[in-house]
Amino acid sequence: MKRQPMRKFSAISFLILLLAVLGSGTYVLFPLPGFHEKETIVIHRGCTVRAMADSLALHDVIAWRPALLAWLRWSGVSRRIHAGKYTFIRRSGVIAAAHELANVLPNETVVTVPEGLTIEQTAARIAAALPIDTTEFIGLCLDSTFARTVGPTTAASLEGFLFPDTYAFIEGTTPSEIIRRMVGRFRQKWAAEIDSASFSAHGMTELQIVTLASIVEKEAVVAAERPRIAGVFFNRLRRKMTLGADPTVRYVFRKFNGPLLARELTVASPYNTRKYAGLPPGPICSPGLASLQAAVSPLRTNELYFVAKWDGSGEHDFSVTNEEHGRKKMAIRYKNQLRLRQKEASCRQ
């Protein structure tokens, strides 16, 4: 008879514990009534499941991270989570959160960055499709300290290393993350497609190859001419001649259209390859893979000169001697003048 109070106490304790477990389980797994506030969370590419669970707990979507991790593993949802922008109901619980993670499609924006763009042009291109701070983007690319954290490069900036390609970014991706993706793509392509032994044999560093490739990218309009143009520049470098590449002068003034003025062609800048021999200090744009390959494996010729043809095809006439080059320039100038006179005559009719 003396044991009855103890049994009664044990039963009450068990009931309280059971209610507590059920209550906490309901709180952990299921939504709490009366909460309808929405919470938008961006899950970035490369984010771990644990970090994502931390974010959901921090934003009061779930109550207990271990419960979500266990549910995701048990249900298999952890293998189906993608980077993207997700909307949850605050305090919706583990099951509802897992359902959203498994079924909501990532909100990605596709951006194509073409070959031959500068840092500033790349920032503008991305900003046209994705809301980013272009000032921050450009500042990071020009920050030599940040450049060293992104990849093994001795360059003063990331000019030339923002690989031109098609990317999918989610809204909320930061300039730092975008830059790391683009430089990472450069590293992947470089490691897979570029023969390091080839440019080492030329006695050139990675930065010098990318610099040369960037000039080839701006000079070559017709893809098939890239190795030949690279060959001309290699020949001039070996002879310690000036490269005479107008795109490097345009880079100084960020003047990418229209004729260059005489005073611009004589500017005292290390990027002025009309005035100073050798390569400029760094790339003038981000070259594509074809230009990088041309710079590593240039066509072997004796040619030292090229000039754009008069017909607007984008092709060039190549020459071995300065005399031959001069004759071709005169012939092209004559044909251009003749074409203009014919056009004027047709306008008068």
C-alpha positions in Angstrom: 0.0 0.0 0.0 2.9 2.3 0.6 4.0 2.0 -2.9 0.8 3.4 -4.5 1.9 7.1 -4.2 5.2 6.2 -5.9 3.4 4.5 -8.8 1.0 7.4 -9.1 3.9 9.8 -9.1 5.7 7.8 -11.8 2.7 7.6 -14.0 2.2 11.4 -13.8 5.9 12.0 -14.5 5.8 9.7 -17.5 2.7 11.5 -18.8 4.3 14.9 -18.4 7.5 13.6 -20.1 5.4 12.1 -22.9 3.5 15.3 -23.5 6.8 17.2 -23.5 8.3 14.9 -26.1 5.2 15.1 -28.2 5.0 18.8 -27.8 8.7 19.3 -28.7 8.4 16.8 -31.5 5.5 18.7 -32.9 7.4 22.0 -32.6 10.5 20.5 -34.3 8.7 18.6 -37.1 5.5 20.4 -37.8 4.4 24.0 -38.2 3.3 26.1 -35.3 -0.1 27.6 -35.7 -0.5 31.3 -36.2 2.8 31.9 -38.2 2.5 33.0 -41.8 5.5 35.2 -42.2 7.6 34.3 -45.2 11.4 34.1 -45.2 13.5 34.2 -48.4 16.8 32.4 -48.2 19.5 32.1 -50.8 21.4 28.8 -50.9 24.6 29.4 -52.8 26.4 27.0 -55.0 28.9 24.9 -53.0 27.0 25.5 -49.7 27.0 22.3 -47.5 23.9 20.8 -46.1 25.0 21.7 -42.6 25.5 25.3 -43.5 22.1 25.4 -45.2 20.5 23.9 -42.0 22.3 26.5 -39.9 20.8 29.2 -42.1 17.2 27.8 -41.8 17.6 27.7 -38.0 19.1 31.2 -37.9 16.1 32.5 -39.8 13.6 30.7 -37.5 12.3 28.3 -40.2 13.2 25.3 -38.1 13.7 24.9 -34.4 16.5 22.3 -34.3 19.2 21.7 -36.9 20.0 18.1 -36.0 16.3 17.1 -36.6 16.4 18.6 -40.1 19.8 17.0 -40.9 18.4 13.6 -39.8 15.2 14.0 -41.8 17.1 15.0 -44.9 19.3 12.0 -44.7 16.5 9.6 -44.0 14.3 10.9 -46.7 17.1 11.3 -49.3 16.3 15.0 -49.8 19.9 15.9 -49.0 21.0 14.6 -52.4 18.4 16.7 -54.2 19.1 20.1 -52.9 20.3 22.7 -55.4 21.7 26.2 -55.2 18.9 28.7 -55.5 16.5 31.2 -54.0 13.9 29.6 -51.7 10.9 31.0 -49.8 9.9 29.4 -46.5 7.2 30.0 -43.9 8.8 31.0 -40.5 8.5 28.2 -37.9 7.1 25.8 -40.5 9.1 22.9 -39.1 11.4 20.3 -40.5 9.0 18.4 -42.8 7.7 21.5 -44.5 11.2 22.9 -44.9 12.4 19.6 -46.4 9.5 19.6 -48.8 10.4 23.1 -50.1 14.0 22.1 -50.5 13.1 19.0 -52.5 10.5 20.6 -54.8 11.3 24.3 -55.4 13.3 24.9 -58.6 16.4 27.0 -58.3 16.0 30.6 -59.5 19.0 31.0 -61.8 19.9 33.7 -64.3 22.1 32.6 -67.3 24.7 35.2 -68.3 27.0 34.8 -71.4 30.2 36.7 -71.1 31.9 36.9 -74.6 35.6 36.9 -75.4 37.6 40.1 -75.4 35.9 42.1 -72.6 37.7 44.2 -70.0 37.0 44.0 -66.3 34.6 47.0 -66.6 32.8 45.6 -69.6 32.4 42.2 -67.8 30.9 43.9 -64.8 28.4 45.8 -67.0 27.5 42.7 -68.9 26.7 40.8 -65.7 24.9 43.7 -64.1 22.6 43.9 -67.1 21.2 40.5 -66.1 21.9 40.3 -62.4 21.7 43.0 -59.7 25.3 43.4 -58.6 27.4 46.3 -57.4 29.6 47.0 -60.4 31.9 49.3 -58.3 32.5 46.4 -55.8 33.1 44.0 -58.7 35.6 46.2 -60.4 37.3 47.1 -57.1 37.8 43.4 -56.2 39.2 42.6 -59.6 41.8 45.5 -59.3 42.7 44.5 -55.8 46.0 42.6 -56.0 45.5 41.2 -52.5 42.2 39.7 -53.5 43.7 38.5 -56.8 46.2 36.4 -54.9 43.5 34.7 -52.8 41.6 33.8 -55.9 44.3 32.0 -57.8 48.1 31.6 -58.2 48.8 34.6 -60.3 51.4 37.3 -60.1 49.2 39.7 -62.0 48.4 43.1 -60.3 44.7 42.6 -61.2 42.4 39.9 -62.5 42.3 41.5 -66.0 42.5 38.6 -68.4 41.5 35.9 -65.9 37.7 36.3 -65.9 37.1 33.5 -68.3 34.5 34.2 -71.1 31.8 31.6 -70.9 28.1 31.0 -70.1 27.3 31.0 -66.4 24.2 30.4 -64.3 24.1 32.7 -61.3 21.3 32.8 -58.6 20.0 36.1 -57.4 21.9 37.2 -54.4 25.3 35.9 -55.7 27.9 38.4 -54.5 30.6 40.0 -56.8 33.2 38.0 -54.9 31.4 34.7 -55.6 31.0 35.6 -59.3 34.7 36.5 -59.7 35.8 33.3 -58.0 33.6 31.3 -60.3 35.0 33.0 -63.4 38.6 32.7 -62.3 37.9 29.1 -61.3 36.7 28.4 -64.8 39.9 29.9 -66.2 41.9 27.6 -64.0 39.9 24.5 -65.2 40.3 25.4 -68.9 44.0 26.2 -68.4 44.7 23.0 -66.7 42.7 20.9 -69.2 43.5 22.6 -72.5 46.8 24.4 -72.3 50.1 22.6 -72.6 52.3 24.2 -70.0 55.4 22.7 -71.6 54.8 24.6 -74.8 54.8 28.1 -73.3 57.7 27.2 -70.9 59.7 26.3 -74.0 59.0 29.8 -75.3 60.5 31.2 -72.1 57.2 32.8 -71.1 55.2 32.9 -67.9 51.5 32.3 -67.6 50.9 36.0 -67.2 52.8 36.7 -70.4 50.9 34.1 -72.3 47.6 35.5 -71.2 48.8 39.0 -72.0 49.8 37.9 -75.6 46.5 36.0 -76.0 44.5 39.1 -75.0 46.2 41.1 -77.8 45.5 38.2 -80.3 41.9 38.2 -79.1 41.5 41.9 -80.0 43.4 41.8 -83.3 41.8 38.6 -84.7 38.4 39.0 -86.3 38.6 35.8 -88.3 39.1 32.8 -86.0 41.4 30.9 -88.3 43.9 33.8 -88.2 44.6 33.6 -84.5 47.7 31.3 -84.7 49.1 33.3 -87.6 48.7 36.6 -85.8 50.2 35.1 -82.7 53.1 34.0 -84.8 53.7 37.5 -86.1 53.8 38.8 -82.5 56.3 36.1 -81.4 58.6 36.9 -84.3 58.5 40.6 -83.3 59.2 39.8 -79.7 62.2 37.7 -80.6 63.6 40.5 -82.6 62.9 43.0 -79.8 60.6 45.0 -82.1 57.6 46.9 -80.9 54.4 44.9 -81.3 52.6 47.9 -82.9 49.2 46.7 -81.7 46.6 49.4 -81.6 44.3 47.5 -79.2 46.9 48.1 -76.4 46.7 51.8 -77.0 42.9 51.7 -77.0 43.1 49.9 -73.6 45.0 52.9 -72.2 42.2 55.3 -73.1 39.3 52.7 -72.9 38.6 53.8 -76.4 37.3 50.8 -78.3 35.7 52.4 -81.3 36.6 55.1 -83.8 40.1 56.1 -85.1 43.0 56.7 -82.7 44.4 60.2 -82.8 48.1 60.9 -83.4 48.7 62.2 -79.8 47.0 59.0 -78.5 49.4 56.8 -80.4 52.4 58.5 -78.7 51.1 58.3 -75.2 53.8 57.5 -72.6 52.2 54.3 -71.2 53.8 50.9 -70.8 50.7 49.6 -72.6 51.6 51.6 -75.7 53.1 48.8 -77.9 53.6 51.3 -80.7 56.1 53.1 -78.6 57.7 50.5 -76.3 59.0 47.1 -77.3 57.9 43.9 -75.6 54.6 42.9 -74.0 52.6 45.4 -71.9 52.5 44.8 -68.1 49.4 42.7 -68.3 46.4 41.5 -70.4 44.1 44.1 -72.0 41.0 41.8 -71.9 39.9 38.3 -71.1 40.9 36.1 -74.0 38.9 33.0 -75.0 40.3 29.4 -75.1 41.2 29.7 -78.9 43.3 32.8 -78.4 45.1 31.2 -75.4 45.9 28.1 -77.5 47.1 30.3 -80.3 49.5 32.1 -77.9 50.8 28.8 -76.7 51.1 27.3 -80.2 51.7 30.1 -82.7 52.0 29.4 -86.4 55.7 29.4 -87.4 56.3 31.8 -90.2 58.8 34.6 -91.1 56.0 37.2 -91.1 56.4 40.4 -89.1 53.5 42.5 -90.3 49.8 42.4 -91.0 47.2 44.9 -92.1 43.4 44.6 -92.3 42.1 44.0 -95.8 40.0 46.7 -97.5 36.9 44.6 -98.2 35.6 44.6 -94.6 35.9 40.8 -94.3 38.0 41.1 -91.1 40.8 39.2 -92.8 44.4 40.5 -92.9 47.2 40.7 -95.4 50.5 39.4 -93.9 54.0 40.4 -94.9 57.6 39.5 -94.2 59.3 42.8 -94.9 58.4 46.4 -94.1 58.6 47.3 -97.9 56.1 44.6 -98.7 53.9 45.8 -95.8 54.1 49.4 -97.0 53.0 48.4 -100.6 50.0 46.5 -99.2 49.0 49.4 -97.0 49.1 51.8 -100.0 47.1 49.4 -102.1 44.5 49.0 -99.4 44.3 52.7 -98.8 43.8 53.3 -102.6 41.0 50.7 -102.7 39.3 52.3 -99.7 39.5 55.7 -101.3 38.1 54.3 -104.6 35.3 52.7 -102.7 34.4 55.9 -101.0 34.4 57.8 -104.3 32.1 55.3 -105.8 29.8 55.5 -102.9 29.7 59.3 -103.1 29.0 59.1 -106.9 26.1 56.7 -106.3 24.6 59.1 -103.8 24.6 61.9 -106.4 22.5 59.9 -108.9 
